[in-house]
Amino acid sequence: MQPTYLSVLNVGKSIGSQVILSCVSFDVCGGEFVSILGPSGAGKSTLLRMVAGLEDPDDGEIACADDTFFSSSRRIRRRVEERDIGMVFQDFGLWPHLSVLEHVAFPLWSRRRRGLADWSRAEIVARAEDTLRLFRMEGLGHRRPHELSGGQQQRTAFARAVAARPKLVLLDEAFSGLDPQLRSGVREELVGILRESAMTVLSVTHDQEEAMAVSDRILVLDAGRALQYDTPAELYDRPKNIRVASFVGRANLLPVLDGAGGGPVLPDGTDLSEVHGNHRPGYGGDHLVLRPEAVTVLETADPGSPQWEGRVTRHQFVLGRHELRVQVTGLGELSVYHDRAIAVGEVVRLGARLDRSRLVFDSADEQQ
C-alpha cells in the first residue's frame, strides 16, 4: 500500500443544531483519483471546501504532503493561498477580461509574487503554453472565454488548475456543466491527462457513473456521514449497508428472514446460507443485495439456481439492453436485464446467481 498523501481525520461541522459533517475520516495516496459521492445535502462540497481552506471544520485535522492544513487541537489553519491547491468549479470560474493564456499563467504569476518561484516573464509564458499544449489548447491562448466552446472553457479551467503543478487538484462537480453528449469523452480525456501528470485529485460528484468510471477509490457520504470508502468494484459488489447498496448502482433489496435452523432465508424459503455477508438471527433487518445482472430470464430449467416465476410489469430499452421489472409473489418487483424484449404481462421464469449477491445490514451503524 502506498503511503498516505492527503489525510482527513475526524472532521466535523455543524451549523446550530444541524450536523453537516460527522467525524469524517479518509486518506488519499499520491497520484490517486478519489471521488466523494453522495446525494444532494450529503456534505460533499462542504468537505471539499474544507480541504481547500474556503471553510473551516469545527474539529478534526487535514494534512497534505507532510503539511498540516488544519488542526483544531493544535490550532493550525493554513490560508487558501498557502495550501498549494488547484481547483476547478462547476461553472469553471473563468474571468471574462482575461485571455486563455492569461488564465493559465495566473497561478504562475501568483507563485512569483509570493516569492515561491523566481520565474522570468518568458519562463511563465513558456510554462503556460506547455500546459495549453498538454490540454490540446495550443493556438487558442489569445481567445477570451466567450469565444470558446463549453469543452474549451473546461480545458482552460483544468489547465489553470494544474499549471503550477500543485500538491492537490480539487474538482467540484467539474464535469456537470457540459452537455451530456460531450461529457463522457471530455471527462475521459481530461482525467487521462491528470493521471499522466501524476496529479493527486479529490473530486466531488453526485453522478454515480462518473465516479465509478474515473475513480481509484470512492467515499460515499450521506447526511454528513461516511458510509463506505472503497474501490468502485468493492462498493458495487460488497456494499456495507443498504444505503450504499441502493445509492451505488441499481439493486434488488430482498428482505431476509430466519430459517428453521436460524440461518438466513428469503420469504419464499430460498436458502441463503452460502451467501457472503453477515446474518444476525432474530434481528429481522438484513437484506439480500441482488444486482439486476445477477438475475436471468431462464429459457430452460436450471437446477443449480433458485427459480422464481413472475409477471413482467414494465419494459424499457436503454442503451443497448432491455430492462425489465418482474413481479414475483412473496419477493416483490425485481429489476432484470435481458437481451431481448419481453411483453408486459408475460409470465417468465427467473434464475438468480446467489454467488454474485450479498447480505447487508439495514443500518449504517452496523457494518460487516
N, C-alpha and C positions, 0 to 999 in steps of 0.2 A: 504494500500500500504506500502511495506517495505521501510525503509529509504535508501537513495542513498548511495552506497558504492564507486563506481567509477563515477566521473563526468568529462565529456569533454565538455567545454563551448567555443563556438565561435572560434574554432580552424581554422586557415587559413595558407596556404602555397603557395608560388609562386616561380617559377624559371624564372627570367626575366619577360617576358610578359605572360608566361604560368601559369595559375592558376591550382594548383594541388589539393588544398582543399579550399573550400569557406565557412567560417562561419559554421562549422560543430559542432553540439551540440547533446549530448545524455547522458543518465545516466544508470548505471547498479546497481542492488540491490545485496546485499551479497548472494552468492550461486547461482546466475543466470548464465545460459549459453547463451551468446549473440553472434550472428554471424553478421559479416559485409559482405554483399553480393553485388556483382556488377560485371559488365563486366571488361575485361582487360583494364587497364588505368583509372579506376574509382577513384583511390586513396586509395584503401583498405589497401594495405601493408604499404603505407606511413603513414596512420593513426595509424596502429598497431605499427610501429617503433617509432612513436612519444610517444605513451603511454609507450613503453619500455625504451625510452630515447636514442635510437640509432639515432634519428634525431630530430631536434628542429622545432617547428612551428614558423611562423613569428609573430603570435599573438594568443591570447586565453589563456585558463587555463586548466590544467589537474590535478585532485586531486584524491587520493585513500585512503580510511580509515583514513580520517582526516589529511592526509599528502599531501601537495601541491607538486606535481612532477614538474610542470612548470607553470609559470605565467609571461606573457610578461609585464603586468602593474607593477607587484611587483618585477620583475627581479629575479625570483626564478627559479633555474634549478637544479634538483637532478640528479646526475650521475646515470648511469645504475645500478651499484652495490649498490646504496643507495635506490633503489626503491622496493627491495624485490619482484622480479618478476621471475616466472619460464616460460620458453619459449620453444616451440617445432617448429622446422623449417621443411620445406618441405622435405629437404634431411636428416633430423634427426640430423645432425651435430655431429656425433659420432667420437671420436678420435681413430685412428687405433691402437695406442700403449697402450690403457687402456682397462682393463677388464670391464665386465658389472658391477661388484661390485664397481670398482673404479669410473666408470661414475656416479653411483647413489650416491656414497659417496662424490663426488666432491663439490656440493653446501654446504654440511655439514662442510667439511673442510674449505671452504671459509668463512663460518659464524664464525668458531672458530678463524681463522686468523685475522678477522676484529673485534674480541672482542665482537661479538654479541651472543656468546654461549660459555659455558665452558665445553663442552662435552669431555670426555676422548676418547682415540682411540677405546676402547671396545664399548663405547656407540655409536660412529659414525658407527662402523661396524654393531652393532645391529639394529640401525635405518635404515641403508641401506638395510639390509637383510629383515627387516619387510616390507619395501617398495617394494622390489622384490617379496615377497610373495603376497602382495596386487595386483601386476600386473601379477600373475601366472608365475613368472620367477625364483622361487626357484630352486636351483641346477644348475643354469646357470651363477652364479656370476663369475666363473673363465674364461669364454669364452671371446674372442675378437670379435669385430663387424663382421669380415669376416667369423666367424664361426656361425653366426646367420642367420636365415631366415629374410625376409623383415618384417614380422609381429613381430618377436622377437626384431629386431632393433628398430621398432617403440615403442614397450613396454618399451625398455630400455630408449629411449628418453623421454617418458612420465614419467617413474619412476624418472629419474634425475630431471625433471621439478618440481615435487611435493615433492621430498624427504624432503626438508627443510620446507614444509608447507608454501609456500609463500603467500603474500597478494593476488596475482593475477596470473593466468596462461594464457599465450598468445599462440595461435595456428596459425601459418602462413601456410595455405594450408597443414596442418599436415597429412591429410589422402590421399592426391592426389598421393603420391609416391607408394602406394600399388596397386597390381593388382586388377582389378575390381571384380574378384571372391572373394577376401579376404576382400575388403574394407568395405562392409556393416556390416559383422559380427564383424570384429575387431573394427570398429567405435562404434558399439552399446555397445560392452563390455567396451572399454576404456572410453567412455563418461559416462557409468554407474558407473565406478569406481570413476571418477571425481565427479559425483553427490553424491555418497555415502560418499565421503570425504568432502563434503560441500565446494568444491572449487568454486571460482568465476572465470569464464572463458570468455575470449574475443577471438573469432575465426574469421579468415579471410578465405573466400572461394568464388569461383565462381560457385560452384556446388549447384544448387537450391535444389535438392533432399536432399543433406546433410544438408543444412541449415534448411529446413523445418522439417527434421526428428529429429534433436537434439536440436534445439534452443528454449529457452523460449521467446526471442524476437529477431527480425532481423532488422538491419539498412541497408536499401537499398541505395547504393551510385551510382551515375552516373556522370561522368565528374567532380568529386570533390565536388558534392553537395549531401546533404542528402535529398532523395526524400520522405522517409517514415520510421518511426520507430515503429514497432508494433509486435504483436504476429503473428506466421505463419498463423493462421486462419484469422485474420483481413487483413493481406496483400493479401491473396488469395480471400477472399470474399468481401472486401471493399477497393480495391486499390484507392489511391487518384488521380491518373492521368494515362494517357495511358502508360507512360514509366514503371511504376510499374506493371500495369496490363499485359503488354506484356513480361516483364522480369521474373515475378514470375508466373511460370506455363504457360500453353497454353491458349490462349483466342481468341475468335472471337470478333473483334472490328468492330462494325457496326455503320456507320455514323447516327447521329440524326439530324432531321430537325424540323422546327417549324410547328406545325399543324395549322389548320384553326383557332383554338381558342388560339393559342400561346403556347400550350402545346407540349411536345416532341412526335415525331412520327418517325418511321423508313421510309426509302424511299418508301416502299410498302404501307404505311399508317397505319401500326400496331401502336396502341396507347400505349404509354409508361408512361402515367400519374401516374400509380400506382407503377412505378419502383423507388427504393430508389436512392438517389443521387440528385444533383442539375442540373437544366437546365437553361440556360441563353438565352431567346428568342432573336433572331437576331444575336447571336454570330456565330453560324454555326460551332463551333469547338468541340462540345460534341460528345461522342461516347457511345454506349452501350457495356459493357463488358459481353459477354455471353460465359461462360465456356463450353467446349465440353460435359461435363457430364450433363449440363442443356438442351442439345438438344437431342431429342429422335427420332428414326425412328418409325413412327406410323404404326401399323398393322391394326388398325381400327380408325375411326374418333374420335377426342377428342374435343368436343365443348368448353371446358374450356381452350384451349390452342391456341395460334397463330399457323397457319398451313401454311407451305410453301412446294411447290413442287420443286424438284431439281433432277439433274442427278449426279450419282456417278462418280467422276473423278479419284479417287485414293483409293486404299485399301491396308492396311498392317496389319499384325498380330504382336502385340508387347506385350510380357509378359502377355499372357492370355486374351488379349482383342483385338477386331477388331477396328482399327482406320480408319475412312472414311473421304474423302473430298467430299463435295457435292456442286455443282454449282447451286445457286439459283438466278433466274433472279431478278435484282434490289438490291440484297444484297451481291452478290459475292460468294466466295467459303467458306463454313463453315466446321469446324472440328467437327466431331461427333464420339462418342464412341458407339459401338454396341456389342451385344452378339453373333453375327454370321456374317459370311462373306456375302457381297453383291457384285455382279459382277460390274466391271467398265462399265459404260454405262447404267446401270439400273436406271429407274426413281423411286424415293421414295418420300414419304410424311413425312415431318418433323414437330415436335411439339417442343415448347420451354417453359421452366419453367422461366417465367419472374420474379417470386419471388426469383429466385436464380441468378439474374443478377443485374447490377449496372450501373448507368450513371456516367461517369467521364469526366473531362476536358482533353483537349489535351496538356496542359502545366503544368510543374512542379511548375510554379509560381502561378497558380490558384488552390488552394486546398479547398476541401469542409470542 
